[in-house]
């Protein structure tokens, strides 16, 4: 049981922690007794210091990940997880453990996990300077009234006749109803 989710990483290793991070990651990848082993096996550090998932055995993989865009020094790089050339959807059971481990390694950023189920729920973790907090999708404004769009005026039914013919018939009816109305007034008066 579990949610099928997509994992989005926005994590950067500070330059002074890069070597220590690589050693800690190698230790974690060798620990086959860890239940989160499958996640750490896919974890890589790009040459831009962003933490990413990648398959080292994929065709053309050089072992060095290169993101599609250069990271902003302030914001880091937001990267979607891709495993075996498929989007990062799956049942990720140990994401919170991964977030705590990254925080303990001195990384900064966030991990977002979005449900692919019908509820579309979204949650995550943000960490920096040894602190971590949980993120949840929540309202950011008060309820606002939205007026419904007005419905367009319906077109008059012409039953296969042209508009000009329909207008002429309508004028004819108006004229005859005016005649009958005058006849009724004369009858009342007389």
Protein Blocks (a to p, Z undefined) as FASTA:
>chain_A
ZZdddddddddddfklmmmmmmmmmmmmmmmmbmklmmmmmpccdfkopacdddfkbghi
aoiacdfbdcdfklopaddddeehiacbdcdfklmmmmmmmmmnopacddddddfbfnop
acddddeehiacddddddfbdcddddddddddddddeehpafklmmmmmmmmmmmmmmmm
mmmmmmmmZZ
